Amino acid sequence: MSDSTTLSARLDITFAALADPTRRAILARLATGEASVMDLAKPFAMSQPAISKHLKVLEQAGLISRGKAAQKRPRRILTEPLAEACGWLENYRKFWEENFQELDVLLEELKGNPSKTKSNIV
């Protein structure tokens, strides 16, 4: 993935790649260490060309890279796209956390507990 690709475009590619459960399972496997295509294909009831197509999508998204160890060409996970996706999601987690805190305050007020009023929230 080039540096000139915008964050929005990179997120589109990352989330599209992560939308498939097989590709997420491949990433989970690669999080434990490098693996060959044969190793990655073992747990799935699909052909090696089908696995290769999933690997190509993950490579194009920048989520994995291909090594050059003899003929095995092991794949390994790359962290930058996942870190960008996590950073983007973190903004929404903060948004929901603030909303849940306000909801907690409202519920305490409705219960008649004045110790947790809106003015006591930081």
N, C-alpha and C positions, 0 to 999 in steps of 0.2 A: 504494500500500500504506500503510495507516495506521500511526501510531506505536504504537497500542495492540495491534497484532498481535504475538503472542509470537515470540521468535526461532525456536522450534521450528516454529511454523506458517509463518513466512516461509521457513525452510529447506525445508519440505515443498513450498511453492509454487515456490521457485527450482529445486529438483532435479526436480520434475515437469516444469517448463518445459524444463529442460536435457536431459531424457530423450530428446527427439526430435532426430535428426540434422539435419533441416531447420532447426529453430530454432537449433541450435548453429551451423550454417553462416550463418544470418542474423546472429547475434551476431558471428561472425568478420568478416563483411562490414562490419557497423556499427562494428567496432573500428577500421576504417580511415577512418571519417567518416560523416556523415549521408547518407541515401539515401532516395529516394522508393520507394513501393510497387512501381512499375514497374521501377525499377532492382533492387530486391531480388528481384523475381520472375524476372528474366532467366535466371539460371543453372539454374532448376528447370523440370522438365517437368511443371508442374502449373498449374492455372487461377489467375487472380488472386484469386478468392474463397477458394481453398484457402490461398494465401499470406496473405491477410488474416486467416484464422482463426489461422494460426500467429502473426501479429503481435499479434493480440488476446490470445493466451495469454501472450506475452512482455510485453505492456503490463500485464496483470493481475498478473503476477509482479513488476512493477516493474523489469524488466530493460531496457526501452526506453521512450522517451517519444515523443510525436507533436508535431512542431512546427506552427507556424501560418503558414508561408511560402506565401502565395497559396493555390492549390488543390493544391499538391503535398503538403503536410503531411509533410515529411521526418521519418523516424524517426532517433533517435540512441540510443546505448547509455547506460545508467545503471550506475554502478559499485557502489553500496551493496549490492545483493543479492549480487553476485559476491564482494565483499569479505567479507561475512558467511559465505558458503559456504566461501571459502578459509580463513577463520579457524577454522571448524568442522573442516575437513579437516586443518588444520595440527596440531591436537591428536593426530590419529591418525598423522600422519607422524612426530611426535616419539615416539609410542609404538612404532612399528615401527623407528625408528632405534635406540632404546635396546635393543630386542630383538635387532636385528642386531649391535649392538656386543657384547652378551653372547654371542651365537653365535660371533662372531669370537674372543673370548677363549677360549671352550670349544674351538674348533678349534685354536687355538695351543697350548693345554694338551695336547690330544690328540696334536699333532705333537711334543710334547716341548720346546717353546720356552718356557722359563720367563720370558723377558723381558716377555712380554705376558700376565701373569696377571691374575686378577680384581682383585687388590689394587692393580694399577697403573692401573686404569680410574678416571677422575674421575667 
